[in-house]
Amino acid sequence: MHDIRAIRENPAAFDAALARRGLEAQSNLILRLDQDRRAAIAEAETARAAQNAASKEVGAAKARGDDAEFERLRALVAEKKADIARLEDDARKGDAQLAALLETLPNLPLAEVPDGADESGNVELRRWGNPRAFDFEPVEHFEIGGVAPQMDFATAAKLSGARFVVLRGAVARLHRALAQFMLDLHVEEHGLREVNSPVLVRDEAMYGTGQLPKFAEDSYQTTNGWWLIPTSEVTLTNFAAGEILDGGALPLRFCSHTLCFRSEAGSAGKDTTGMLRQHQFEKVEMVSITRPEDSLAEHDRMTRCAETVLERLGLPYRTIVLCTGDMGFGAQKTHDIEVWMPGQGKYREISSVSVCGDFQARRMTARFRPAEGGKPEFVHTLNGSGLAVGRCLIAVLENGQRADGGVDLPEVLHPYLRGRSQITPAGDLA
């Protein structure tokens, strides 16, 4: 949510920031709605003052036997009461109209974010690792000999339809090992606090992180009103909703491994083979809640946490900063990390790390009290994948594949697999 006071103080800057995101100017409409709302509030206050004054005089007029004045004042009190009700209703409607407009407008990009209309405007920051030189033609994950029988799309389609998969045997165990490795790394070395959080949430939680109302079609809702989370960013960030946190205790850093659910609205025809784009998937999510002055440093820190996962797994990647036209709704600035996928011969997104400023905090009314005293201020929130487990599984399989259909597995995962170091051509862990 946007700060209406900031829009009042510098509407041109607000419109210029929206223009960088490819949107038309909105400040004139916003300020008109705001002015009408504030005028109704002011008129209601004036009417209430007149009502209170007349109410005090009614008794005096009655006591002195001035029936005409008594009736006039009583009529005035009734008139002002009706005016107050009408004006307060106008103010409520104005609040609703203003909120309905503001809640659909995306966060404003930071000045350092590159301009661009789409992903072609993204800027590469760095690369790590060199893509492996294969002495055979690498294939995609679902075509690897020892993997294909254990990645069952046919049974998943029978059970649930398209964009689902059943993992079996060694591949299922490898998937579990990856999630455990990520959690251990983030908790033991990166200082994040592990959380086991719900995957069903109320409207308020989805609204707080910006999924509602604009992106309802991207998520699934149960018949009794709960939403299936698209990411545990929703739950972890909403821990601060409605709270006034101790500024001395910030930052709060969380991680959680959960199922995630996305309808993939608008992705028809994209990545229809394999398990790159699924309706149900698993992710290890990172969330930080910070003081405003610390959020950009925390953004870099979280990016490094995600990059470290890939480095420990020996997977080549590149880190890019998204341009204004490619950023998500709630982000001020986003780093995407793309891992090398030999089967496709390209880098594909495996993590997106965003700093949201106070955009989500205003929607959630999440504040902190400065350690040095003073009025509560809005926190800054950040979120990032650390990592998407399924996509990491794909990258491990494709980068470690052998010509015989087996897969060599990263050394860091061996302890999680009871010392096994490969998937054999027959599909066993050995």
C-alpha positions in Angstrom: 0.0 0.0 0.0 1.2 3.5 -0.8 1.7 6.4 1.7 -1.0 8.9 0.8 1.0 11.6 2.6 4.0 11.0 0.2 1.6 11.3 -2.8 0.2 14.6 -1.5 3.7 16.0 -0.9 5.1 15.0 -4.3 2.5 13.8 -6.8 4.8 14.3 -9.7 7.4 11.9 -8.3 4.7 9.3 -7.7 3.5 9.5 -11.3 7.1 9.4 -12.6 7.7 6.2 -10.6 4.5 4.6 -11.9 5.6 5.6 -15.5 8.8 3.6 -15.0 6.6 0.6 -14.4 4.6 1.3 -17.6 1.5 2.7 -15.9 -0.4 5.9 -16.4 -0.4 8.8 -14.0 -2.7 8.3 -11.1 -2.0 11.2 -8.7 -4.8 13.5 -9.9 -7.5 10.8 -9.3 -5.9 9.8 -6.0 -5.7 13.3 -4.7 -9.3 14.1 -5.8 -10.6 11.1 -3.9 -8.5 12.0 -1.0 -9.7 15.6 -1.0 -13.4 14.6 -1.2 -12.9 12.1 1.6 -11.1 14.6 3.8 -13.7 17.3 3.0 -16.5 14.9 4.1 -14.7 14.2 7.4 -14.2 17.9 8.1 -17.8 18.7 7.3 -18.9 15.9 9.6 -16.7 17.3 12.4 -18.2 20.8 11.9 -21.8 19.3 11.9 -21.0 17.4 15.1 -19.7 20.6 16.8 -23.0 22.4 15.9 -25.0 19.4 17.1 -23.2 19.4 20.4 -23.6 23.1 20.9 -27.3 22.9 20.0 -27.8 20.0 22.4 -26.4 22.0 25.3 -28.8 24.9 24.5 -31.9 22.7 24.2 -32.2 22.1 28.0 -31.7 25.8 28.7 -34.5 26.8 26.3 -36.8 24.3 27.8 -36.0 25.6 31.4 -36.8 29.2 30.6 -40.0 28.2 28.8 -39.0 29.4 25.3 -40.9 26.7 23.4 -40.1 28.2 20.0 -36.4 28.2 20.6 -36.7 24.7 22.1 -38.3 23.4 19.0 -35.9 25.2 16.7 -32.9 23.7 18.6 -34.4 20.3 18.7 -34.9 20.4 14.9 -31.4 21.6 14.5 -30.0 18.7 16.5 -32.0 16.2 14.4 -30.8 18.0 11.2 -27.1 17.8 12.2 -27.5 14.2 13.3 -28.7 13.4 9.8 -25.9 15.5 8.2 -23.3 13.7 10.3 -24.6 10.2 9.2 -24.6 11.3 5.6 -21.2 12.8 5.7 -19.7 9.9 7.6 -21.1 7.5 5.0 -19.6 9.7 2.3 -16.3 9.5 4.1 -16.5 5.7 4.4 -17.3 5.4 0.7 -14.4 7.7 -0.1 -12.0 5.6 2.0 -13.2 2.5 0.2 -12.7 4.1 -3.2 -9.3 5.4 -2.4 -8.2 2.0 -0.9 -9.6 0.2 -3.9 -7.4 2.3 -6.2 -4.2 2.3 -4.1 -4.3 -1.5 -3.4 -4.1 -2.3 -7.1 -1.1 -0.1 -7.8 2.3 -1.8 -7.6 5.2 -0.8 -5.4 7.5 2.0 -6.7 10.9 1.0 -8.0 14.0 2.2 -6.3 16.0 4.7 -8.3 18.8 2.2 -8.9 16.5 -0.3 -10.6 17.2 -0.4 -14.4 14.4 0.8 -16.6 12.9 -1.7 -19.1 9.6 -2.9 -20.5 10.2 -6.6 -20.0 12.8 -9.3 -19.2 15.0 -8.0 -22.0 15.8 -5.0 -19.8 17.2 -7.1 -16.9 20.8 -6.5 -16.1 23.3 -9.3 -15.2 25.3 -8.6 -12.0 27.6 -11.7 -11.9 28.1 -15.3 -12.7 29.5 -18.2 -10.8 30.8 -21.5 -12.1 31.3 -22.7 -15.7 28.7 -24.8 -17.4 30.0 -28.4 -17.8 31.4 -29.5 -21.1 29.6 -32.7 -21.9 31.1 -35.4 -24.2 27.6 -36.4 -25.2 24.4 -34.5 -25.9 22.8 -33.7 -22.5 19.0 -34.3 -22.2 16.3 -32.7 -20.0 15.7 -34.1 -16.6 12.7 -36.2 -17.5 14.7 -37.9 -20.3 17.6 -39.2 -18.2 17.6 -43.0 -18.3 17.8 -43.6 -14.5 15.4 -40.8 -13.7 12.5 -41.1 -16.2 10.8 -44.2 -14.7 10.8 -42.4 -11.3 9.3 -39.2 -12.5 5.7 -40.3 -13.2 3.6 -37.7 -15.0 1.1 -40.2 -16.3 0.0 -41.3 -12.9 -0.1 -37.7 -11.7 -2.3 -36.7 -14.6 -4.7 -39.5 -13.7 -4.8 -38.3 -10.2 -4.8 -34.5 -10.6 -4.4 -33.5 -14.3 -1.7 -31.5 -16.0 1.3 -29.9 -14.3 1.6 -32.4 -11.5 4.2 -35.2 -11.0 4.6 -38.3 -8.8 8.2 -38.8 -7.7 9.3 -42.3 -6.8 12.3 -44.0 -5.2 15.7 -42.4 -5.6 14.3 -39.2 -7.2 11.8 -38.7 -4.3 14.6 -39.2 -1.8 16.9 -36.8 -3.6 14.1 -34.2 -3.6 13.7 -34.6 0.2 17.5 -34.4 0.7 17.7 -31.1 -1.1 15.1 -29.5 1.1 16.8 -30.8 4.3 20.2 -29.5 3.1 18.8 -26.1 2.3 17.1 -25.8 5.7 20.3 -26.9 7.6 22.4 -24.4 5.7 20.1 -21.5 6.3 19.6 -22.3 10.0 23.1 -23.4 11.0 25.2 -21.0 8.9 22.9 -18.2 7.8 21.2 -17.5 11.1 17.6 -18.0 9.9 15.0 -19.4 12.3 13.2 -22.4 11.0 9.4 -22.3 11.0 6.8 -24.9 10.2 3.8 -22.8 9.0 0.3 -23.4 7.6 -0.4 -23.7 3.9 -4.0 -22.5 4.3 -4.5 -18.9 5.1 -7.3 -16.3 5.4 -8.0 -13.4 3.0 -6.2 -11.0 5.3 -2.9 -12.8 5.0 -3.1 -12.9 1.2 -4.0 -9.2 1.2 -1.1 -8.3 3.5 1.5 -9.6 1.1 -0.2 -8.3 -2.0 -1.7 -11.5 -3.6 -5.2 -10.0 -3.1 -7.2 -8.5 -4.6 -5.3 -8.1 -7.8 -3.9 -11.6 -8.3 -6.7 -13.8 -6.9 -6.8 -15.9 -10.1 -3.2 -16.9 -9.6 -4.0 -18.8 -6.4 -6.4 -21.5 -5.3 -9.2 -21.0 -2.8 -11.1 -23.6 -0.9 -14.9 -23.8 -0.7 -14.9 -22.5 2.9 -12.7 -19.5 2.1 -9.2 -20.4 2.9 -6.4 -19.8 0.3 -3.7 -22.3 -0.5 -0.4 -20.3 -0.2 1.6 -19.6 -3.4 4.7 -19.4 -1.1 5.3 -19.2 2.6 6.2 -15.6 2.1 2.5 -15.1 2.9 2.7 -16.8 6.3 6.1 -15.7 7.4 5.7 -12.1 6.5 2.3 -11.9 8.2 3.8 -12.9 11.5 4.3 -9.1 11.9 0.8 -8.2 10.9 -0.9 -5.8 13.4 2.2 -5.9 15.6 4.5 -3.2 17.1 7.8 -5.0 17.2 10.8 -4.2 19.4 13.2 -2.3 17.2 16.1 -3.7 19.1 15.1 -7.2 18.2 15.2 -6.6 14.4 16.0 -8.0 12.0 13.8 -11.1 12.2 14.9 -13.8 9.8 12.8 -16.9 9.1 12.9 -19.8 6.7 10.3 -22.5 6.0 9.9 -25.5 3.8 6.3 -25.8 2.6 4.2 -27.0 -0.2 3.2 -24.1 -2.5 0.3 -23.9 -4.9 -0.1 -21.7 -8.0 -2.7 -21.8 -10.8 -0.1 -20.7 -13.3 -2.8 -18.4 -14.8 -1.5 -17.0 -18.1 1.2 -19.6 -18.5 -0.6 -21.8 -21.0 1.8 -23.4 -23.4 4.9 -22.5 -21.3 7.1 -25.4 -20.0 4.4 -28.0 -20.5 6.9 -30.9 -20.4 8.8 -31.9 -17.3 8.4 -30.5 -13.8 9.7 -27.0 -14.3 6.3 -25.3 -13.9 3.9 -27.1 -11.6 0.6 -26.3 -9.8 2.0 -27.9 -6.6 5.6 -27.7 -5.7 7.9 -27.3 -2.7 10.1 -24.4 -1.7 12.3 -23.3 1.1 11.4 -19.6 1.6 13.4 -16.9 3.4 11.7 -13.8 4.9 13.3 -10.9 6.8 11.7 -8.1 8.7 14.0 -5.2 9.2 14.4 -1.5 10.1 14.1 0.7 7.1 17.8 1.7 7.1 18.9 -2.0 7.0 16.7 -3.4 4.3 19.0 -2.9 1.3 22.0 -4.5 3.1 19.6 -7.3 4.1 18.6 -7.7 0.4 22.2 -8.4 -0.6 22.6 -10.7 2.4 19.6 -12.8 1.4 20.8 -13.0 -2.2 24.1 -14.4 -0.9 22.2 -17.0 1.2 20.4 -18.2 -2.0 23.6 -18.1 -4.1 25.5 -20.1 -1.4 23.0 -23.0 -1.8 23.9 -23.3 -5.5 27.6 -22.9 -4.9 27.6 -25.8 -2.3 25.8 -27.9 -4.9 28.3 -27.0 -7.6 25.6 -25.6 -9.9 26.6 -22.7 -12.2 24.3 -19.7 -12.0 24.0 -16.1 -12.8 22.4 -13.3 -10.7 20.5 -10.5 -12.4 18.6 -7.4 -11.2 15.2 -7.2 -12.7 14.2 -4.1 -14.6 11.1 -2.0 -13.8 8.9 -3.8 -16.3 9.7 -7.3 -15.0 9.5 -6.8 -11.2 6.8 -8.4 -9.1 3.8 -6.3 -7.8 5.2 -5.8 -4.2 8.9 -5.3 -5.0 11.0 -2.2 -4.9 14.0 -4.2 -6.2 14.5 -7.8 -7.1 17.5 -10.1 -7.7 16.7 -13.2 -9.7 19.1 -16.1 -9.6 19.1 -18.3 -12.6 20.7 -21.8 -12.6 22.3 -23.4 -15.6 20.1 -26.2 -17.1 22.1 -28.2 -19.6 19.1 -30.0 -21.0 17.7 -26.7 -22.2 21.0 -25.1 -22.8 20.0 -22.0 -20.9 19.8 -20.4 -17.4 16.4 -20.6 -15.7 15.1 -18.8 -12.6 15.5 -20.7 -9.4 15.2 -17.9 -6.9 13.8 -14.4 -6.7 14.8 -12.2 -3.8 12.9 -9.0 -3.3 13.0 -6.0 -1.0 9.5 -4.5 -0.5 10.2 -1.5 1.6 7.1 -0.6 3.7 4.7 -1.6 1.0 3.5 -4.8 2.6 3.9 -3.4 6.1 1.3 -0.7 5.4 -1.1 -3.3 4.1 -0.5 -5.4 7.3 -0.1 -2.5 9.8 3.3 -4.0 10.8 5.4 -1.6 12.8 8.3 -1.4 15.2 9.2 0.9 18.1 12.7 2.4 17.6 15.1 1.4 20.3 16.0 5.0 21.0 12.3 5.8 21.6 9.8 7.7 19.5 6.6 6.9 17.6 6.2 3.5 15.9 7.4 3.2 12.3 6.6 0.7 9.6 9.0 -2.2 9.2 10.5 -3.1 5.9 9.9 -6.7 4.6 11.9 -8.9 2.3 11.4 -12.4 0.8 13.3 -14.8 -1.4 13.5 -18.4 -2.5 16.2 -20.3 -0.8 15.5 -22.3 -3.1 12.7 -23.8 -5.2 13.2 -27.5 -4.4 11.8 -28.9 -7.6 13.8 -26.7 -9.8 16.9 -27.4 -7.8 16.2 -31.1 -8.3 16.1 -30.6 -12.0 19.4 -28.7 -12.0 21.1 -31.4 -10.0 19.9 -34.1 -12.3 20.7 -32.3 -15.5 24.1 -31.1 -14.4 25.1 -34.5 -13.0 23.8 -36.7 -15.8 26.0 -39.3 -17.4 26.0 -40.8 -20.9 24.9 -44.2 -19.4 21.7 -42.7 -17.9 23.0 -42.4 -14.4 23.5 -39.2 -12.4 26.4 -38.2 -10.2 25.2 -36.3 -7.1 26.8 -33.3 -5.4 29.1 -34.3 -2.5 27.3 -32.1 -0.1 24.2 -34.2 -0.4 25.9 -37.6 0.3 25.4 -37.4 4.1 21.6 -36.8 3.5 21.5 -40.0 1.3 23.3 -42.2 3.8 26.6 -42.0 1.8 25.1 -42.7 -1.6 26.7 -40.6 -4.4 24.8 -41.5 -7.6 21.6 -42.6 -9.2 22.5 -45.6 -11.3 21.2 -46.2 -14.8 18.7 -48.6 -13.3 17.4 -45.9 -11.1 18.9 -46.9 -7.7 20.8 -44.9 -5.2 24.4 -46.2 -4.9 
